[in-house]
Amino acid sequence: MKKANPNPKKERMIHIRLPEDVHKRLRVHVAEIDMTMQSWVVRMVERELNQSKGHNKQNG
């Protein structure tokens, strides 16, 4: 029997629409760097939020 993860991360799903050419470029890009679209998007969102957080501290 599979043991439950003692510290599961809750996740939410979002849906986005991308222009076909952007989707294709993203698909190629993540394949070249051996990542999934999911992991790449999460990384970019986290990066932006972390940069914004630092920016807000400087101006707030």
DOMI-986104 format. One record per residue (C-alpha): residue number from 1; residue in one letter; x, y, z. Coordinates in steps of 0.5 Angstrom, whole numbers, plus 2048, in hexadecimal, padded with zeros to 3 digits. Layout:
<nodes>
+-----+--------+-----+-----+-----+
| num | residu |  c1 |  c2 |  c3 |
+-----+--------+-----+-----+-----+
| NUM |      A |   X |   Y |   Z |
...
+-----+--------+-----+-----+-----+
</nodes>
This chain:
<nodes>
+-----+--------+-----+-----+-----+
| num | residu |  c1 |  c2 |  c3 |
+-----+--------+-----+-----+-----+
|   1 |      M | 800 | 800 | 800 |
|   2 |      K | 803 | 807 | 7FE |
|   3 |      K | 804 | 80B | 804 |
|   4 |      A | 801 | 812 | 804 |
|   5 |      N | 806 | 818 | 804 |
|   6 |      P | 806 | 81B | 80B |
|   7 |      N | 807 | 822 | 808 |
|   8 |      P | 803 | 823 | 802 |
|   9 |      K | 803 | 829 | 7FE |
|  10 |      K | 7FC | 82C | 7FC |
|  11 |      E | 7FC | 82E | 7F5 |
|  12 |      R | 7F7 | 832 | 7F1 |
|  13 |      M | 7F6 | 831 | 7E9 |
|  14 |      I | 7F6 | 837 | 7E4 |
|  15 |      H | 7F4 | 837 | 7DD |
|  16 |      I | 7F7 | 83C | 7D8 |
|  17 |      R | 7F6 | 83D | 7D1 |
|  18 |      L | 7FD | 83F | 7CD |
|  19 |      P | 7FD | 840 | 7C5 |
|  20 |      E | 7FF | 83A | 7C1 |
|  21 |      D | 806 | 83D | 7C0 |
|  22 |      V | 808 | 83E | 7C7 |
|  23 |      H | 805 | 838 | 7C9 |
|  24 |      K | 80A | 834 | 7C4 |
|  25 |      R | 810 | 839 | 7C6 |
|  26 |      L | 80F | 837 | 7CD |
|  27 |      R | 80E | 82F | 7CB |
|  28 |      V | 815 | 830 | 7C8 |
|  29 |      H | 818 | 834 | 7CD |
|  30 |      V | 816 | 82F | 7D3 |
|  31 |      A | 818 | 829 | 7CF |
|  32 |      E | 81F | 82C | 7CD |
|  33 |      I | 820 | 82D | 7D5 |
|  34 |      D | 81D | 826 | 7D7 |
|  35 |      M | 817 | 829 | 7DB |
|  36 |      T | 810 | 829 | 7DB |
|  37 |      M | 80B | 82F | 7D9 |
|  38 |      Q | 808 | 82E | 7E0 |
|  39 |      S | 80F | 82E | 7E4 |
|  40 |      W | 811 | 834 | 7DF |
|  41 |      V | 80B | 838 | 7E0 |
|  42 |      V | 80B | 837 | 7E8 |
|  43 |      R | 813 | 839 | 7E8 |
|  44 |      M | 811 | 83F | 7E4 |
|  45 |      V | 80B | 841 | 7E8 |
|  46 |      E | 80F | 840 | 7EF |
|  47 |      R | 815 | 844 | 7EC |
|  48 |      E | 811 | 84A | 7EA |
|  49 |      L | 80D | 84A | 7F1 |
|  50 |      N | 814 | 84A | 7F4 |
|  51 |      Q | 817 | 850 | 7F0 |
|  52 |      S | 810 | 854 | 7F1 |
|  53 |      K | 811 | 852 | 7F9 |
|  54 |      G | 818 | 855 | 7F9 |
|  55 |      H | 815 | 85B | 7F5 |
|  56 |      N | 80F | 85D | 7F9 |
|  57 |      K | 814 | 85D | 7FF |
|  58 |      Q | 818 | 862 | 7FC |
|  59 |      N | 813 | 866 | 7FA |
|  60 |      G | 80E | 865 | 800 |
+-----+--------+-----+-----+-----+
</nodes>
